[in-house]
Amino acid sequence: MKKSIVFLAILVTVFVPVARAQYTTGQQLPMTHMAGLLNLAETIPLPGDGYMDHLAVDVKGQRLFISGEAAKSLIVVDLRAGKVIHETKGLADMPKKSFYLPESNEIWLELANASAVAISGTTYEVLKTVPLAGFGDPNRGADNGAYDPATHLIYACVEVFEDFGGSGDHGSSNASVDIVDTRTAKLVASIKLPGGDPAGIALEPSGKRLYVAMGDIVDGESHVAVVDLERRAVVAQWPITGGPVPHTAGLDAAHHRLFVGSRTIAHTGNVGGGHQHEPGKLVVMDTQTGKVIQVLDSIAGADDMQYDAPSGRIYFMGTTGTVAVFKENDPNHFELLGKVPTGAISKTGLWVPELKRFYSAVPRHYVITARHGTADLQADLLKELNIAQGVTPKEKAAGWQTSMLSDLVIEEAHLMVFDYAP
């Protein structure tokens, strides 16, 4: 019985979409017309399994860097050759946000143990480690972040959990934006945030303002914390009306538009951690007034987002196997152009404007097809597991009762490379 429960937990984490009490059937938005969005150019095999997180790129050297979150590694892909050329294993904790610094040929990673590390772009060895606020506290960790190439500063979001090893709920205070000087490899400042869940971050090109989408609920709404980087202080809080569980952010600085990618169900206490609930939301906000301009339905499990100014496109990545592509018709009107299939739990991606290519790292995952007549996937799957292991006897009149397990397919990790399609 114990083995079946463990296996079931793995399957539920990867691909079970519903629990009857919390979900309805047909959760994912219907697929839309794909013409004129992104064209698949190639796929590149990747090592390992488990979640992968943010990507960074060396445009001149044609290298892509993938945070191997679950494997605690950094994967390096040669884009010209179309193959993995190195994997730095044994990082101190899960790598999250990543940045490539061409001036020093270093890859900087934020780690889940509230530290930042610099990896050599030549030897791919860890060169420097910078402890952040809360380093050594198992309930604090770095996740998202932004880099300012003009000042060589990394702005790392440090989130707080009540009990990361238990409930996983975020704490209500003591989150911060920590500022790392990449030239000296030192923590130079820590800006206290109003809450415990800094989920998305966007930096003004001027380097004067930082927008942090906070998952904390204040007066019934999640909020954007506006940080004045000259004063290094939070100067405003704007309610994200329509985006209850923000997890990523992007920016159109020229038109004063902030984009917040939000989930609609809390991360904890739900099957899939809120990752599977559709629709998610794209919230468009005015950075001059703090007002919400438009709220659009999007894909589930918001985790990453990039805005491309020349095309006016927003690439919105989530965890349900697609990237949603939005179009800015004008600063007050946005529309969903369509959803491009990527891969299961491919939660982040990277749009590279210099190459006009989009990259999606797809972890090793399992695919299962529910048999006809399955109303409760979890219950039926558990029954099949118990029958297969002899825990529950097979009923002769019930017919074949392991059809779902017979259809289980394992898809190996790979990188999907898409060309821009006008």
C-alpha positions, 0 to 999 in steps of 0.5 A: 500500500505504501508503494502505491501511495508514493507512486500515486503522489508522483503521478498526481504531482506531474499530470493529475489535473483534478480533485473532484472537490476543487476542480471541474472537468476541462480545466485547460483553456481550449487550444486556439489557432496557432498560425503566425505565432511561433514555429518549432525549429528543433528539439535538443535532448537535455539531461536529468529530470524534475523541474527546470527553472529560469533560462539565460543566454549568451547571445554572442557565444550562442550559449543557453544556460538552464537552471536545473532546479530539481537536479541542483545543476546548471545546464549549458547548451551550445545553440550552434551545435544543438547539444548540451556541452556541460552540466555543473552539478552539486550546487548548494541548493536549487538554482532559480533566477539566472543571469549571464554577464558578458562583461565578466563571462559569468553566469549568476544564479540565485539559489533557494538557500538565500544565496547567489553564486557566480559560475565561470563561463569558461570552466563552469565552476562556482567562483563566488558565493554571496549570502543573502538576507536570511542565509542559513534560515531554512524558511527563507530563500531566493527565487525571482530577481532582476539585473541592471547591466548599467550598475552591475547590480542584481536585485534578488527577491528573498521570500519567507515561508512559515514552514517550508518543510511542512505546509509551505505557506508563505510567511506574512513579513520579512521578505526583502529585495537584496542588492548584490554588486556583481563586481565585488561579489558582495551584498550591498543593501537589503530593502524590506518588503511589505509581506512575505511573498515577492513573486514577480519583479520588473526593473525600469530601464532607467534603474530608478524603479523596481516593481515587485508583485507581492502574493500577500493579500492586503484588504482582499487584494494582492499588491505591487510594491513600488521600490524607489531604488535611489532611496532604496525604499518601498514608496507605494503599494498598488492593488492587483485587482483581478490577479489574486496570486501573482507569480511573474511580471514584465514591463513595457517602459515606453508606454508605462505598462506593467504586466503581472502574470497571476494564478487564481488559486493559492500555491498551497493546499491544492492539488498541483499547488495551484499550478493546474487551475485555468484560467490564469490571469494577465493583469495590465497596470499603469505605472504612472497611476498604479491603476489596472487597465485590463485583465485577460484570461491566460494559461495556468501556473504563471511562472515567467513572462517577457515583453518584446517591444518591437513586436508588441508581444507578451510571452506568458509561460505557465506549467500546463504545457503551453506559452500564451502569446498576447499582443499589445494593440495599443497601451490600453488594449491587449488580446490573446493571439493564441497558445503555443504547445511546449511541454508538460511542466515546462514552467519557464521560457526565454524570448531572445529578441536578438535571435528572434527565437523562443526557448522552452526547457521541458523536464522529464515527465509522465503522460497518462490517458484516463480510460473512458468513463473515468469520472475521478482520475485519482480514485480510479488510478489508486484502485488500479495501483492497488489491483496491480500490486495485489492490495485489492482483488480484481473484480472479474465482472469489471473488465480490464482494470489497469488500462491507465497504467498500460498507457503510461508514457515517459517523455525525456527532458528536452529543449524546444527551439521556436522561430518567431513567426510574424 
